[in-house]
Amino acid sequence: MTDMTEMQTGYHYGVMRRAIALVDAGSPQMTLEDLAQQMGMSPAHFQRLFSRWAGVSPKRFQQYLTLGHAKALLTERFSTLEAAHGAGLSGSGRLHDLFLRWEAMSPGEFARGGDGLRIRWGLFDSPFGPALVMGTDRGICGMGFAAETGAQAAFADLSARWPRAEYVEDAEALRPWAERALGATGEGPLPLYLMGGPFQIKVWEALMRIPSGHVTTYSEIAQAIGHPNAVRAVGTAVGRNPVSLLIPCHRALRKSGGLGGYHWGLPVKRAMLAWESARSDAHA
């Protein structure tokens, strides 16, 4: 396997990650000039770079990074999943404009741990750092984000789900699916090929009904799938989501407004929520 430390490292997200940390640490009165100076860039260049990533100015983005933002989302953009059921994937977010064709692995394929299955993989740039994408001939079977965990750890995590599969580095074969999944436009359905039990699949289907820029709670998901007392099990199923972003597990929060966990690191979850909120407001 190629040494992943030598691969693309998601330059733009790395720059934005530093900027976000400075915004967090600074006072509300921090100016664009102050921030640009600490980043070692001219104000004009930094403004262009940041706005291209976030869709809004650095100053506007600050409001989406406050600790109270998750609570504000629950108050203002809470998705009642039963009411959202009819909307399906018709939300305004770019990923919701994709029509996802979902095919589940058979119980036999699940039991064999991927024996006889060829899985291609590649690393791709995304708004949230390097994205590891895996796929079979039938569709995308894994997607994770390596900005916090590192690419090697992300690969070990995803590949452990199919320990007997054959893994082949082939980013070009996956590129049409990966680029669509990560924001590019394209025609036709984006196929997913997923492994999960009935309970997990119900949870993942519920997550896919949350529009971009909105959130829901673990308890709301439990209610929506008919298991109101299974909040802890819902949290586990959310964490086992094999295709983060396409199945938007980052939109599930604690009832208190806390972020809860995120398989690929809380800074990535926080950046995703802020990025989606900013773009949702910009296109409102």
PyRosetta script that sets phi, psi and omega in degrees:
from pyrosetta import init, pose_from_sequence

init()
pose = pose_from_sequence("MTDMTEMQTGYHYGVMRRAIALVDAGSPQMTLEDLAQQMGMSPAHFQRLFSRWAGVSPKRFQQYLTLGHAKALLTERFSTLEAAHGAGLSGSGRLHDLFLRWEAMSPGEFARGGDGLRIRWGLFDSPFGPALVMGTDRGICGMGFAAETGAQAAFADLSARWPRAEYVEDAEALRPWAERALGATGEGPLPLYLMGGPFQIKVWEALMRIPSGHVTTYSEIAQAIGHPNAVRAVGTAVGRNPVSLLIPCHRALRKSGGLGGYHWGLPVKRAMLAWESARSDAHA")
pose.set_psi(1, 139.1)
pose.set_omega(1, -179.2)
pose.set_phi(2, -62.8)
pose.set_psi(2, 144.2)
pose.set_omega(2, 176.8)
pose.set_phi(3, -66.5)
pose.set_psi(3, 111.1)
pose.set_omega(3, -173.6)
pose.set_phi(4, -71.7)
pose.set_psi(4, -17.8)
pose.set_omega(4, -179.8)
pose.set_phi(5, -68.3)
pose.set_psi(5, -15.7)
pose.set_omega(5, -179.7)
pose.set_phi(6, -94.0)
pose.set_psi(6, -0.4)
pose.set_omega(6, -175.7)
pose.set_phi(7, -86.5)
pose.set_psi(7, 179.5)
pose.set_omega(7, 178.0)
pose.set_phi(8, -54.9)
pose.set_psi(8, 133.9)
pose.set_omega(8, -173.4)
pose.set_phi(9, -111.5)
pose.set_psi(9, 12.7)
pose.set_omega(9, 177.1)
pose.set_phi(10, 65.6)
pose.set_psi(10, 61.4)
pose.set_omega(10, -173.6)
pose.set_phi(11, -53.7)
pose.set_psi(11, -49.6)
pose.set_omega(11, -173.9)
pose.set_phi(12, -63.0)
pose.set_psi(12, -41.3)
pose.set_omega(12, 178.2)
pose.set_phi(13, -66.7)
pose.set_psi(13, -36.0)
pose.set_omega(13, 177.4)
pose.set_phi(14, -59.9)
pose.set_psi(14, -42.3)
pose.set_omega(14, 176.9)
pose.set_phi(15, -63.9)
pose.set_psi(15, -45.4)
pose.set_omega(15, -178.5)
pose.set_phi(16, -66.9)
pose.set_psi(16, -33.7)
pose.set_omega(16, 178.6)
pose.set_phi(17, -62.5)
pose.set_psi(17, -41.0)
pose.set_omega(17, 176.3)
pose.set_phi(18, -64.8)
pose.set_psi(18, -42.8)
pose.set_omega(18, -179.4)
pose.set_phi(19, -64.2)
pose.set_psi(19, -41.9)
pose.set_omega(19, 179.1)
pose.set_phi(20, -61.6)
pose.set_psi(20, -41.2)
pose.set_omega(20, 178.6)
pose.set_phi(21, -62.9)
pose.set_psi(21, -39.1)
pose.set_omega(21, 177.8)
pose.set_phi(22, -68.0)
pose.set_psi(22, -40.5)
pose.set_omega(22, 176.8)
pose.set_phi(23, -60.9)
pose.set_psi(23, -43.4)
pose.set_omega(23, 178.9)
pose.set_phi(24, -60.7)
pose.set_psi(24, -43.5)
pose.set_omega(24, -173.9)
pose.set_phi(25, -79.9)
pose.set_psi(25, -22.2)
pose.set_omega(25, -176.2)
pose.set_phi(26, -81.9)
pose.set_psi(26, 172.4)
pose.set_omega(26, 177.7)
pose.set_phi(27, -84.1)
pose.set_psi(27, 161.9)
pose.set_omega(27, 177.3)
pose.set_phi(28, -59.6)
pose.set_psi(28, -20.5)
pose.set_omega(28, -178.3)
pose.set_phi(29, -86.9)
pose.set_psi(29, 2.3)
pose.set_omega(29, 179.8)
pose.set_phi(30, -58.5)
pose.set_psi(30, 127.9)
pose.set_omega(30, -178.5)
pose.set_phi(31, -91.0)
pose.set_psi(31, 166.5)
pose.set_omega(31, 175.5)
pose.set_phi(32, -59.4)
pose.set_psi(32, -40.3)
pose.set_omega(32, -179.2)
pose.set_phi(33, -63.6)
pose.set_psi(33, -40.6)
pose.set_omega(33, 178.4)
pose.set_phi(34, -61.4)
pose.set_psi(34, -46.6)
pose.set_omega(34, -176.7)
pose.set_phi(35, -66.6)
pose.set_psi(35, -44.7)
pose.set_omega(35, -179.7)
pose.set_phi(36, -62.3)
pose.set_psi(36, -39.8)
pose.set_omega(36, 179.3)
pose.set_phi(37, -62.4)
pose.set_psi(37, -43.0)
pose.set_omega(37, 179.1)
pose.set_phi(38, -67.6)
pose.set_psi(38, -25.3)
pose.set_omega(38, 177.3)
pose.set_phi(39, -85.8)
pose.set_psi(39, -8.1)
pose.set_omega(39, -179.6)
pose.set_phi(40, 73.4)
pose.set_psi(40, 31.9)
pose.set_omega(40, -179.0)
pose.set_phi(41, -130.5)
pose.set_psi(41, 161.9)
pose.set_omega(41, 171.9)
pose.set_phi(42, -72.8)
pose.set_psi(42, 150.5)
pose.set_omega(42, 178.6)
pose.set_phi(43, -55.8)
pose.set_psi(43, -40.5)
pose.set_omega(43, -177.8)
pose.set_phi(44, -66.3)
pose.set_psi(44, -43.3)
pose.set_omega(44, -179.2)
pose.set_phi(45, -67.0)
pose.set_psi(45, -42.9)
pose.set_omega(45, -179.9)
pose.set_phi(46, -64.3)
pose.set_psi(46, -42.5)
pose.set_omega(46, 178.5)
pose.set_phi(47, -58.2)
pose.set_psi(47, -44.9)
pose.set_omega(47, 179.9)
pose.set_phi(48, -64.0)
pose.set_psi(48, -45.8)
pose.set_omega(48, -177.3)
pose.set_phi(49, -64.1)
pose.set_psi(49, -45.9)
pose.set_omega(49, -178.1)
pose.set_phi(50, -67.0)
pose.set_psi(50, -44.9)
pose.set_omega(50, -178.0)
pose.set_phi(51, -65.4)
pose.set_psi(51, -33.6)
pose.set_omega(51, 177.1)
pose.set_phi(52, -64.0)
pose.set_psi(52, -37.4)
pose.set_omega(52, -180.0)
pose.set_phi(53, -76.9)
pose.set_psi(53, -49.6)
pose.set_omega(53, -171.2)
pose.set_phi(54, -89.2)
pose.set_psi(54, -22.7)
pose.set_omega(54, -176.3)
pose.set_phi(55, 85.8)
pose.set_psi(55, -6.6)
pose.set_omega(55, 177.7)
pose.set_phi(56, -140.8)
pose.set_psi(56, 170.6)
pose.set_omega(56, -179.2)
pose.set_phi(57, -71.5)
pose.set_psi(57, 159.9)
pose.set_omega(57, 176.4)
pose.set_phi(58, -56.4)
pose.set_psi(58, -39.6)
pose.set_omega(58, -179.1)
pose.set_phi(59, -63.0)
pose.set_psi(59, -44.7)
pose.set_omega(59, 179.8)
pose.set_phi(60, -65.9)
pose.set_psi(60, -34.0)
pose.set_omega(60, -177.2)
pose.set_phi(61, -67.4)
pose.set_psi(61, -25.4)
pose.set_omega(61, -178.3)
pose.set_phi(62, -54.8)
pose.set_psi(62, -38.2)
pose.set_omega(62, -176.6)
pose.set_phi(63, -65.1)
pose.set_psi(63, -26.7)
pose.set_omega(63, -179.6)
pose.set_phi(64, -82.1)
pose.set_psi(64, -6.6)
pose.set_omega(64, -178.3)
pose.set_phi(65, -107.1)
pose.set_psi(65, -0.5)
pose.set_omega(65, 178.7)
pose.set_phi(66, -65.9)
pose.set_psi(66, 154.0)
pose.set_omega(66, -179.0)
pose.set_phi(67, -63.6)
pose.set_psi(67, -23.3)
pose.set_omega(67, -179.7)
pose.set_phi(68, -86.5)
pose.set_psi(68, 0.8)
pose.set_omega(68, -175.7)
pose.set_phi(69, -63.9)
pose.set_psi(69, -40.6)
pose.set_omega(69, -179.9)
pose.set_phi(70, -61.8)
pose.set_psi(70, -40.8)
pose.set_omega(70, 177.6)
pose.set_phi(71, -66.0)
pose.set_psi(71, -38.1)
pose.set_omega(71, 177.7)
pose.set_phi(72, -64.2)
pose.set_psi(72, -39.1)
pose.set_omega(72, 177.4)
pose.set_phi(73, -60.9)
pose.set_psi(73, -42.7)
pose.set_omega(73, 179.9)
pose.set_phi(74, -63.5)
pose.set_psi(74, -33.5)
pose.set_omega(74, -179.7)
pose.set_phi(75, -76.6)
pose.set_psi(75, -42.7)
pose.set_omega(75, -170.7)
pose.set_phi(76, -98.9)
pose.set_psi(76, -27.7)
pose.set_omega(76, -173.4)
pose.set_phi(77, -133.1)
pose.set_psi(77, 38.6)
pose.set_omega(77, 178.6)
pose.set_phi(78, -76.0)
pose.set_psi(78, 129.1)
pose.set_omega(78, -179.9)
pose.set_phi(79, -100.2)
pose.set_psi(79, 114.1)
pose.set_omega(79, 171.0)
pose.set_phi(80, -79.8)
pose.set_psi(80, 112.7)
pose.set_omega(80, -168.2)
pose.set_phi(81, -67.2)
pose.set_psi(81, -29.8)
pose.set_omega(81, 177.4)
pose.set_phi(82, -64.3)
pose.set_psi(82, -42.1)
pose.set_omega(82, 179.5)
pose.set_phi(83, -69.6)
pose.set_psi(83, -29.6)
pose.set_omega(83, -177.7)
pose.set_phi(84, -84.2)
pose.set_psi(84, -4.7)
pose.set_omega(84, -172.2)
pose.set_phi(85, -57.5)
pose.set_psi(85, -41.9)
pose.set_omega(85, -176.9)
pose.set_phi(86, -70.8)
pose.set_psi(86, -19.3)
pose.set_omega(86, -178.2)
pose.set_phi(87, -74.7)
pose.set_psi(87, -23.9)
pose.set_omega(87, -179.8)
pose.set_phi(88, 53.7)
pose.set_psi(88, -125.4)
pose.set_omega(88, -178.4)
pose.set_phi(89, -103.8)
pose.set_psi(89, 31.0)
pose.set_omega(89, -173.5)
pose.set_phi(90, -95.1)
pose.set_psi(90, 16.5)
pose.set_omega(90, 179.8)
pose.set_phi(91, -66.9)
pose.set_psi(91, 174.8)
pose.set_omega(91, -173.5)
pose.set_phi(92, -82.8)
pose.set_psi(92, -15.2)
pose.set_omega(92, -178.0)
pose.set_phi(93, -65.8)
pose.set_psi(93, 151.6)
pose.set_omega(93, -175.2)
pose.set_phi(94, -60.9)
pose.set_psi(94, -35.6)
pose.set_omega(94, -179.6)
pose.set_phi(95, -73.8)
pose.set_psi(95, -26.8)
pose.set_omega(95, 178.3)
pose.set_phi(96, -76.0)
pose.set_psi(96, -11.8)
pose.set_omega(96, 175.1)
pose.set_phi(97, -80.1)
pose.set_psi(97, -9.8)
pose.set_omega(97, 176.8)
pose.set_phi(98, -82.8)
pose.set_psi(98, 143.3)
pose.set_omega(98, 171.0)
pose.set_phi(99, -97.4)
pose.set_psi(99, 114.7)
pose.set_omega(99, -175.8)
pose.set_phi(100, -95.1)
pose.set_psi(100, 124.2)
pose.set_omega(100, 174.1)
pose.set_phi(101, -97.7)
pose.set_psi(101, 120.8)
pose.set_omega(101, -171.2)
pose.set_phi(102, -106.9)
pose.set_psi(102, 125.6)
pose.set_omega(102, 174.7)
pose.set_phi(103, -127.1)
pose.set_psi(103, 129.9)
pose.set_omega(103, -178.7)
pose.set_phi(104, -94.6)
pose.set_psi(104, 145.1)
pose.set_omega(104, 172.2)
pose.set_phi(105, -64.5)
pose.set_psi(105, 147.3)
pose.set_omega(105, 177.2)
pose.set_phi(106, -72.6)
pose.set_psi(106, 158.2)
pose.set_omega(106, 176.3)
pose.set_phi(107, -55.2)
pose.set_psi(107, -35.4)
pose.set_omega(107, 179.5)
pose.set_phi(108, -65.8)
pose.set_psi(108, -42.9)
pose.set_omega(108, 177.8)
pose.set_phi(109, -64.5)
pose.set_psi(109, -38.0)
pose.set_omega(109, 177.1)
pose.set_phi(110, -61.4)
pose.set_psi(110, -47.1)
pose.set_omega(110, -177.0)
pose.set_phi(111, -65.1)
pose.set_psi(111, -31.5)
pose.set_omega(111, -178.2)
pose.set_phi(112, -81.1)
pose.set_psi(112, -3.2)
pose.set_omega(112, 176.8)
pose.set_phi(113, 63.3)
pose.set_psi(113, 28.2)
pose.set_omega(113, 178.9)
pose.set_phi(114, 87.4)
pose.set_psi(114, 8.3)
pose.set_omega(114, 179.1)
pose.set_phi(115, -57.8)
pose.set_psi(115, 127.1)
pose.set_omega(115, -178.0)
pose.set_phi(116, 85.0)
pose.set_psi(116, -0.2)
pose.set_omega(116, -177.9)
pose.set_phi(117, -98.1)
pose.set_psi(117, 131.4)
pose.set_omega(117, 175.2)
pose.set_phi(118, -99.6)
pose.set_psi(118, 122.8)
pose.set_omega(118, -179.7)
pose.set_phi(119, -117.5)
pose.set_psi(119, 119.9)
pose.set_omega(119, 175.0)
pose.set_phi(120, -87.5)
pose.set_psi(120, 150.8)
pose.set_omega(120, 179.5)
pose.set_phi(121, -144.4)
pose.set_psi(121, 159.4)
pose.set_omega(121, 175.9)
pose.set_phi(122, -165.5)
pose.set_psi(122, 159.1)
pose.set_omega(122, 175.1)
pose.set_phi(123, -103.4)
pose.set_psi(123, 136.5)
pose.set_omega(123, -176.5)
pose.set_phi(124, -134.0)
pose.set_psi(124, 149.2)
pose.set_omega(124, 173.0)
pose.set_phi(125, -68.6)
pose.set_psi(125, 144.0)
pose.set_omega(125, 175.1)
pose.set_phi(126, -144.2)
pose.set_psi(126, 169.7)
pose.set_omega(126, 176.2)
pose.set_phi(127, -63.1)
pose.set_psi(127, -11.9)
pose.set_omega(127, -175.4)
pose.set_phi(128, -121.8)
pose.set_psi(128, 31.6)
pose.set_omega(128, 178.1)
pose.set_phi(129, 93.7)
pose.set_psi(129, -171.2)
pose.set_omega(129, -178.2)
pose.set_phi(130, -61.0)
pose.set_psi(130, 129.3)
pose.set_omega(130, 177.7)
pose.set_phi(131, -109.7)
pose.set_psi(131, 126.4)
pose.set_omega(131, 175.2)
pose.set_phi(132, -92.4)
pose.set_psi(132, 120.6)
pose.set_omega(132, -178.8)
pose.set_phi(133, -117.3)
pose.set_psi(133, 133.9)
pose.set_omega(133, 176.8)
pose.set_phi(134, -123.7)
pose.set_psi(134, 147.4)
pose.set_omega(134, 179.5)
pose.set_phi(135, -157.9)
pose.set_psi(135, 150.1)
pose.set_omega(135, 171.9)
pose.set_phi(136, -100.5)
pose.set_psi(136, -175.6)
pose.set_omega(136, 175.9)
pose.set_phi(137, -64.6)
pose.set_psi(137, -18.7)
pose.set_omega(137, -176.0)
pose.set_phi(138, -93.4)
pose.set_psi(138, -14.6)
pose.set_omega(138, 179.5)
pose.set_phi(139, 153.1)
pose.set_psi(139, 177.7)
pose.set_omega(139, 177.5)
pose.set_phi(140, -66.7)
pose.set_psi(140, 129.6)
pose.set_omega(140, -180.0)
pose.set_phi(141, -116.7)
pose.set_psi(141, -8.7)
pose.set_omega(141, 179.3)
pose.set_phi(142, -158.6)
pose.set_psi(142, 141.5)
pose.set_omega(142, 174.2)
pose.set_phi(143, -150.1)
pose.set_psi(143, 127.2)
pose.set_omega(143, 178.8)
pose.set_phi(144, -141.9)
pose.set_psi(144, 168.8)
pose.set_omega(144, -176.2)
pose.set_phi(145, -121.7)
pose.set_psi(145, 130.9)
pose.set_omega(145, -167.6)
pose.set_phi(146, -105.5)
pose.set_psi(146, 5.4)
pose.set_omega(146, -175.3)
pose.set_phi(147, -61.1)
pose.set_psi(147, -37.1)
pose.set_omega(147, -177.7)
pose.set_phi(148, -98.5)
pose.set_psi(148, -37.9)
pose.set_omega(148, -174.1)
pose.set_phi(149, -86.9)
pose.set_psi(149, -25.9)
pose.set_omega(149, -170.6)
pose.set_phi(150, 92.9)
pose.set_psi(150, 146.9)
pose.set_omega(150, -175.1)
pose.set_phi(151, -65.4)
pose.set_psi(151, -38.1)
pose.set_omega(151, -178.7)
pose.set_phi(152, -63.0)
pose.set_psi(152, -44.5)
pose.set_omega(152, 179.6)
pose.set_phi(153, -66.4)
pose.set_psi(153, -39.0)
pose.set_omega(153, 178.3)
pose.set_phi(154, -62.9)
pose.set_psi(154, -41.1)
pose.set_omega(154, 178.2)
pose.set_phi(155, -64.3)
pose.set_psi(155, -44.4)
pose.set_omega(155, -179.9)
pose.set_phi(156, -61.7)
pose.set_psi(156, -39.6)
pose.set_omega(156, -179.4)
pose.set_phi(157, -63.3)
pose.set_psi(157, -53.1)
pose.set_omega(157, -176.5)
pose.set_phi(158, -68.8)
pose.set_psi(158, -42.1)
pose.set_omega(158, -176.7)
pose.set_phi(159, -68.6)
pose.set_psi(159, -22.8)
pose.set_omega(159, 178.1)
pose.set_phi(160, -65.5)
pose.set_psi(160, -17.2)
pose.set_omega(160, 179.2)
pose.set_phi(161, -74.4)
pose.set_psi(161, -23.9)
pose.set_omega(161, 177.2)
pose.set_phi(162, -131.8)
pose.set_psi(162, 71.6)
pose.set_omega(162, -169.2)
pose.set_phi(163, -64.3)
pose.set_psi(163, -21.1)
pose.set_omega(163, -176.8)
pose.set_phi(164, -102.6)
pose.set_psi(164, 4.6)
pose.set_omega(164, -179.3)
pose.set_phi(165, -74.6)
pose.set_psi(165, 161.2)
pose.set_omega(165, 173.0)
pose.set_phi(166, -93.9)
pose.set_psi(166, 126.6)
pose.set_omega(166, -178.3)
pose.set_phi(167, -107.7)
pose.set_psi(167, 129.4)
pose.set_omega(167, -177.2)
pose.set_phi(168, -128.8)
pose.set_psi(168, 123.8)
pose.set_omega(168, 175.4)
pose.set_phi(169, -72.5)
pose.set_psi(169, 118.2)
pose.set_omega(169, -177.3)
pose.set_phi(170, -158.0)
pose.set_psi(170, 71.9)
pose.set_omega(170, -177.0)
pose.set_phi(171, -62.8)
pose.set_psi(171, -35.2)
pose.set_omega(171, -176.0)
pose.set_phi(172, -65.0)
pose.set_psi(172, -37.9)
pose.set_omega(172, 179.0)
pose.set_phi(173, -64.6)
pose.set_psi(173, -32.3)
pose.set_omega(173, -177.7)
pose.set_phi(174, -89.2)
pose.set_psi(174, -14.6)
pose.set_omega(174, -169.2)
pose.set_phi(175, -53.9)
pose.set_psi(175, -44.7)
pose.set_omega(175, -179.8)
pose.set_phi(176, -58.7)
pose.set_psi(176, -43.1)
pose.set_omega(176, 177.8)
pose.set_phi(177, -69.0)
pose.set_psi(177, -45.6)
pose.set_omega(177, -174.8)
pose.set_phi(178, -63.5)
pose.set_psi(178, -43.4)
pose.set_omega(178, -178.0)
pose.set_phi(179, -68.2)
pose.set_psi(179, -35.1)
pose.set_omega(179, 174.5)
pose.set_phi(180, -65.7)
pose.set_psi(180, -44.2)
pose.set_omega(180, -178.9)
pose.set_phi(181, -62.2)
pose.set_psi(181, -32.3)
pose.set_omega(181, -175.0)
pose.set_phi(182, -98.2)
pose.set_psi(182, 9.6)
pose.set_omega(182, 170.0)
pose.set_phi(183, 130.8)
pose.set_psi(183, -14.7)
pose.set_omega(183, 179.9)
pose.set_phi(184, -76.9)
pose.set_psi(184, 157.8)
pose.set_omega(184, 178.3)
pose.set_phi(185, -84.2)
pose.set_psi(185, 163.5)
pose.set_omega(185, 178.8)
pose.set_phi(186, -178.5)
pose.set_psi(186, 168.1)
pose.set_omega(186, -177.5)
pose.set_phi(187, -106.5)
pose.set_psi(187, 154.1)
pose.set_omega(187, 175.6)
pose.set_phi(188, 82.8)
pose.set_psi(188, 170.8)
pose.set_omega(188, -177.3)
pose.set_phi(189, -72.5)
pose.set_psi(189, 151.6)
pose.set_omega(189, 174.2)
pose.set_phi(190, -100.5)
pose.set_psi(190, 108.2)
pose.set_omega(190, -172.9)
pose.set_phi(191, -80.0)
pose.set_psi(191, 139.1)
pose.set_omega(191, 173.7)
pose.set_phi(192, -116.3)
pose.set_psi(192, 143.4)
pose.set_omega(192, 178.9)
pose.set_phi(193, -130.1)
pose.set_psi(193, 98.9)
pose.set_omega(193, -166.3)
pose.set_phi(194, -116.2)
pose.set_psi(194, 153.3)
pose.set_omega(194, 176.7)
pose.set_phi(195, -115.2)
pose.set_psi(195, 122.6)
pose.set_omega(195, 178.1)
pose.set_phi(196, -174.0)
pose.set_psi(196, 153.6)
pose.set_omega(196, 176.4)
pose.set_phi(197, -77.2)
pose.set_psi(197, 169.2)
pose.set_omega(197, -177.9)
pose.set_phi(198, -55.4)
pose.set_psi(198, -41.8)
pose.set_omega(198, -179.5)
pose.set_phi(199, -65.4)
pose.set_psi(199, -45.5)
pose.set_omega(199, 179.2)
pose.set_phi(200, -59.5)
pose.set_psi(200, -43.4)
pose.set_omega(200, -177.4)
pose.set_phi(201, -63.9)
pose.set_psi(201, -37.7)
pose.set_omega(201, 176.0)
pose.set_phi(202, -61.3)
pose.set_psi(202, -42.2)
pose.set_omega(202, 179.1)
pose.set_phi(203, -64.0)
pose.set_psi(203, -44.6)
pose.set_omega(203, -178.7)
pose.set_phi(204, -64.9)
pose.set_psi(204, -38.0)
pose.set_omega(204, 176.8)
pose.set_phi(205, -63.0)
pose.set_psi(205, -38.6)
pose.set_omega(205, 177.9)
pose.set_phi(206, -64.4)
pose.set_psi(206, -40.8)
pose.set_omega(206, 178.8)
pose.set_phi(207, -60.7)
pose.set_psi(207, -35.9)
pose.set_omega(207, -177.3)
pose.set_phi(208, -71.4)
pose.set_psi(208, -9.4)
pose.set_omega(208, 177.7)
pose.set_phi(209, -92.0)
pose.set_psi(209, 0.6)
pose.set_omega(209, 179.4)
pose.set_phi(210, -88.7)
pose.set_psi(210, 117.0)
pose.set_omega(210, -178.7)
pose.set_phi(211, -65.7)
pose.set_psi(211, 154.3)
pose.set_omega(211, 175.0)
pose.set_phi(212, -59.8)
pose.set_psi(212, 137.5)
pose.set_omega(212, -178.5)
pose.set_phi(213, 87.1)
pose.set_psi(213, -1.0)
pose.set_omega(213, 178.5)
pose.set_phi(214, -120.5)
pose.set_psi(214, 166.4)
pose.set_omega(214, 179.2)
pose.set_phi(215, -138.6)
pose.set_psi(215, 167.6)
pose.set_omega(215, 170.8)
pose.set_phi(216, -143.8)
pose.set_psi(216, -175.6)
pose.set_omega(216, -178.5)
pose.set_phi(217, -115.9)
pose.set_psi(217, 160.8)
pose.set_omega(217, 176.3)
pose.set_phi(218, -59.6)
pose.set_psi(218, -38.6)
pose.set_omega(218, -179.4)
pose.set_phi(219, -69.0)
pose.set_psi(219, -35.1)
pose.set_omega(219, 176.7)
pose.set_phi(220, -65.2)
pose.set_psi(220, -39.6)
pose.set_omega(220, 176.5)
pose.set_phi(221, -62.7)
pose.set_psi(221, -43.6)
pose.set_omega(221, 178.7)
pose.set_phi(222, -59.3)
pose.set_psi(222, -42.5)
pose.set_omega(222, 176.9)
pose.set_phi(223, -62.1)
pose.set_psi(223, -45.2)
pose.set_omega(223, -174.1)
pose.set_phi(224, -65.0)
pose.set_psi(224, -30.4)
pose.set_omega(224, -178.2)
pose.set_phi(225, -95.4)
pose.set_psi(225, 6.1)
pose.set_omega(225, 175.3)
pose.set_phi(226, 83.9)
pose.set_psi(226, 19.2)
pose.set_omega(226, 178.4)
pose.set_phi(227, -131.6)
pose.set_psi(227, 69.0)
pose.set_omega(227, -172.0)
pose.set_phi(228, -61.4)
pose.set_psi(228, -21.5)
pose.set_omega(228, -178.7)
pose.set_phi(229, -96.3)
pose.set_psi(229, 6.0)
pose.set_omega(229, -174.4)
pose.set_phi(230, -103.7)
pose.set_psi(230, 40.5)
pose.set_omega(230, -175.9)
pose.set_phi(231, -63.3)
pose.set_psi(231, -41.6)
pose.set_omega(231, -179.8)
pose.set_phi(232, -64.5)
pose.set_psi(232, -41.9)
pose.set_omega(232, 178.5)
pose.set_phi(233, -65.3)
pose.set_psi(233, -35.2)
pose.set_omega(233, 176.0)
pose.set_phi(234, -61.7)
pose.set_psi(234, -44.1)
pose.set_omega(234, 178.7)
pose.set_phi(235, -59.0)
pose.set_psi(235, -39.7)
pose.set_omega(235, 178.4)
pose.set_phi(236, -65.1)
pose.set_psi(236, -43.5)
pose.set_omega(236, 179.8)
pose.set_phi(237, -65.0)
pose.set_psi(237, -38.4)
pose.set_omega(237, 176.6)
pose.set_phi(238, -60.1)
pose.set_psi(238, -43.8)
pose.set_omega(238, -179.2)
pose.set_phi(239, -67.6)
pose.set_psi(239, -21.7)
pose.set_omega(239, -180.0)
pose.set_phi(240, -92.1)
pose.set_psi(240, 5.9)
pose.set_omega(240, 177.5)
pose.set_phi(241, -55.1)
pose.set_psi(241, 121.1)
pose.set_omega(241, -175.6)
pose.set_phi(242, -83.7)
pose.set_psi(242, -12.0)
pose.set_omega(242, -176.4)
pose.set_phi(243, -130.9)
pose.set_psi(243, 70.2)
pose.set_omega(243, 180.0)
pose.set_phi(244, -55.0)
pose.set_psi(244, 146.5)
pose.set_omega(244, -175.9)
pose.set_phi(245, 83.9)
pose.set_psi(245, -52.6)
pose.set_omega(245, 176.1)
pose.set_phi(246, -65.6)
pose.set_psi(246, -44.4)
pose.set_omega(246, 166.2)
pose.set_phi(247, -101.3)
pose.set_psi(247, 105.0)
pose.set_omega(247, -163.5)
pose.set_phi(248, -80.0)
pose.set_psi(248, 72.7)
pose.set_omega(248, -179.3)
pose.set_phi(249, -66.3)
pose.set_psi(249, -18.3)
pose.set_omega(249, 178.8)
pose.set_phi(250, -68.6)
pose.set_psi(250, -12.7)
pose.set_omega(250, -179.2)
pose.set_phi(251, -89.4)
pose.set_psi(251, 4.9)
pose.set_omega(251, 177.0)
pose.set_phi(252, -97.7)
pose.set_psi(252, 125.5)
pose.set_omega(252, -177.8)
pose.set_phi(253, -122.7)
pose.set_psi(253, 165.4)
pose.set_omega(253, 171.7)
pose.set_phi(254, -71.5)
pose.set_psi(254, 155.1)
pose.set_omega(254, -179.3)
pose.set_phi(255, -61.4)
pose.set_psi(255, -29.0)
pose.set_omega(255, -179.9)
pose.set_phi(256, -72.6)
pose.set_psi(256, -12.4)
pose.set_omega(256, -174.5)
pose.set_phi(257, 99.5)
pose.set_psi(257, -2.8)
pose.set_omega(257, 176.4)
pose.set_phi(258, -70.4)
pose.set_psi(258, 154.3)
pose.set_omega(258, -177.2)
pose.set_phi(259, -67.7)
pose.set_psi(259, -26.7)
pose.set_omega(259, -172.7)
pose.set_phi(260, 73.7)
pose.set_psi(260, -159.0)
pose.set_omega(260, -179.9)
pose.set_phi(261, -96.4)
pose.set_psi(261, 173.6)
pose.set_omega(261, 172.0)
pose.set_phi(262, -154.2)
pose.set_psi(262, 129.8)
pose.set_omega(262, -171.4)
pose.set_phi(263, -59.5)
pose.set_psi(263, -31.9)
pose.set_omega(263, -174.9)
pose.set_phi(264, -104.8)
pose.set_psi(264, 17.2)
pose.set_omega(264, 175.6)
pose.set_phi(265, 105.6)
pose.set_psi(265, 132.9)
pose.set_omega(265, -177.7)
pose.set_phi(266, -61.6)
pose.set_psi(266, -35.1)
pose.set_omega(266, 176.1)
pose.set_phi(267, -58.3)
pose.set_psi(267, -35.6)
pose.set_omega(267, 178.1)
pose.set_phi(268, -68.5)
pose.set_psi(268, -43.5)
pose.set_omega(268, 178.9)
pose.set_phi(269, -60.6)
pose.set_psi(269, -44.5)
pose.set_omega(269, -178.3)
pose.set_phi(270, -64.6)
pose.set_psi(270, -41.6)
pose.set_omega(270, 178.1)
pose.set_phi(271, -64.6)
pose.set_psi(271, -39.5)
pose.set_omega(271, 178.9)
pose.set_phi(272, -62.3)
pose.set_psi(272, -45.9)
pose.set_omega(272, -178.8)
pose.set_phi(273, -64.8)
pose.set_psi(273, -43.0)
pose.set_omega(273, 179.6)
pose.set_phi(274, -66.2)
pose.set_psi(274, -42.2)
pose.set_omega(274, -179.3)
pose.set_phi(275, -62.4)
pose.set_psi(275, -44.6)
pose.set_omega(275, 179.8)
pose.set_phi(276, -67.8)
pose.set_psi(276, -40.0)
pose.set_omega(276, 179.1)
pose.set_phi(277, -63.1)
pose.set_psi(277, -44.5)
pose.set_omega(277, -179.6)
pose.set_phi(278, -61.2)
pose.set_psi(278, -44.9)
pose.set_omega(278, -178.2)
pose.set_phi(279, -71.1)
pose.set_psi(279, -33.7)
pose.set_omega(279, 177.6)
pose.set_phi(280, -64.6)
pose.set_psi(280, -42.8)
pose.set_omega(280, 178.9)
pose.set_phi(281, -68.4)
pose.set_psi(281, -37.5)
pose.set_omega(281, -178.0)
pose.set_phi(282, -65.5)
pose.set_psi(282, -27.7)
pose.set_omega(282, -178.8)
pose.set_phi(283, -102.8)
pose.set_psi(283, 6.5)
pose.set_omega(283, -179.2)
pose.set_phi(284, -70.9)
pose.dump_pdb("model.pdb")
